[in-house]
Amino acid sequence: MIVPDLTLVIGNKNYSSWSMRPWVLMRQLGIAFREVKLRFHSEEWARDIGRWSPSGLVPVLWRGEQAVWDTLAIAETLAEWHPGEGVWPRDPAARAFARSMSAEMHSGFRELRTAMPMNIRASLPGKGLTAGARADVARIEALWSEARRRFGAGGPFLCGAFCAVDAMFAPVVMRFATYGPPLSAESARYCEAVRGAPGVRAWIAEALEEKEVVAEDEPYAASAPAAAK
Ligand SMILES: N[C@@H](CCC(=O)N[C@@H](CS)C(=O)NCC(=O)O)C(=O)O
C-alpha cells in the first residue's frame, strides 16, 4: 500500500466549513492525502489538537515535519507542491481574480457566516436572512456572475474547471442549500455544479453519516436562545 505523504487534519464534516475547502480541493484534483479527523469538543480534540495544529484550529496540512495551517496558506502551498495540477487557473487574469475572490471569502462575509453557519444535514429554509446576510449573498452572486462571464467558458465552475476558488466557496454553496436564500438561476446552476462535483459529493456523504451535534453551530435548534432564531 502506498501511504500518501500528505496528511490533512480536519474537524466535523457537517460543520467545519474551513476543513471542507482543502479536502474537496485535493479530492477534486486527485491529490492523495491521509485524513485525520478531530471532532469538536471531543476527547481526541483535547488530547491531540496541540500536537497537530500550531494555531489550535483546523484545517492543517502536514508534509513530513512541515505543517501548513490556515486555508489560504494551504491552497498556496498545494499550488507550489503540485504545480500544473490546476490549484489555480492557468490564465493570469483568471488567477488574479480567483485569488482575490478567495481572499475576500477568507476575510469577509462575516454576517453570512454567523447567521447561516454551515450545517450540511440541516434544512432551515428562510432562516438567517438578516439584512447583512442578504448583502453578503448579493455580493457573492455578483462575484460568481462576473467570474462565470469573464473566465467560466471552459466548464461549469467559476473559472471553468474546478479549482481553489470553487473550494473556497463550496461551504457557501452548502449554506445556500440549508438556508435557501433567493438566488438567480445562474447562481443556482453554479451551486448545482458544485454539489455535483465528486469531491464535494464525497464530503457531503460523509457529513451525513455524522451524529455529533455542535451547539454553537445550531443557532436555530429548539433549545437555542430565542434571540438567535
Ligand atoms: N482562518 C482559518 C480559520 C480556521 C477555523 O476557524 N477553524 C475552525 C473550524 S471550521 C476551528 O478550528 N475551530 C475550533 C476552535 O475554535 O476551537 C482558516 O482559514 O483555516
The ligand as an SDF file (V2000), in Angstrom:
LIG
                    3D

 20 19  0  0  0  0  0  0  0  0999 V2000
   -8.6300   31.3000    9.2030 N   0  0  0  0  0  0  0  0  0  0  0  0
   -8.6610   29.8750    9.4960 C   0  0  0  0  0  0  0  0  0  0  0  0
   -9.9440   29.5670   10.2590 C   0  0  0  0  0  0  0  0  0  0  0  0
   -9.9270   28.1650   10.8260 C   0  0  0  0  0  0  0  0  0  0  0  0
  -11.0770   27.9340   11.7980 C   0  0  0  0  0  0  0  0  0  0  0  0
  -11.6970   28.8900   12.3530 O   0  0  0  0  0  0  0  0  0  0  0  0
  -11.3610   26.6420   12.0370 N   0  0  0  0  0  0  0  0  0  0  0  0
  -12.4050   26.2480   12.9660 C   0  0  0  0  0  0  0  0  0  0  0  0
  -13.2290   25.1010   12.3940 C   0  0  0  0  0  0  0  0  0  0  0  0
  -14.1000   25.4830   10.9030 S   0  0  0  0  0  0  0  0  0  0  0  0
  -11.8070   25.6790   14.2370 C   0  0  0  0  0  0  0  0  0  0  0  0
  -10.7600   25.0380   14.1820 O   0  0  0  0  0  0  0  0  0  0  0  0
  -12.4790   25.8500   15.3740 N   0  0  0  0  0  0  0  0  0  0  0  0
  -12.0700   25.2400   16.6010 C   0  0  0  0  0  0  0  0  0  0  0  0
  -11.9820   26.2050   17.7350 C   0  0  0  0  0  0  0  0  0  0  0  0
  -12.3090   27.3900   17.5400 O   0  0  0  0  0  0  0  0  0  0  0  0
  -11.5940   25.7700   18.8270 O   0  0  0  0  0  0  0  0  0  0  0  0
   -8.5500   29.0900    8.1860 C   0  0  0  0  0  0  0  0  0  0  0  0
   -8.7650   29.6840    7.1250 O   0  0  0  0  0  0  0  0  0  0  0  0
   -8.2050   27.9060    8.2030 O   0  0  0  0  0  0  0  0  0  0  0  0
  1  2  1  0
  2  3  1  0
  2 18  1  0
  3  4  1  0
  4  5  1  0
  5  6  2  0
  5  7  1  0
  7  8  1  0
  8  9  1  0
  8 11  1  0
  9 10  1  0
 11 12  2  0
 11 13  1  0
 13 14  1  0
 14 15  1  0
 15 16  2  0
 15 17  1  0
 18 19  2  0
 18 20  1  0
M  END
$$$$
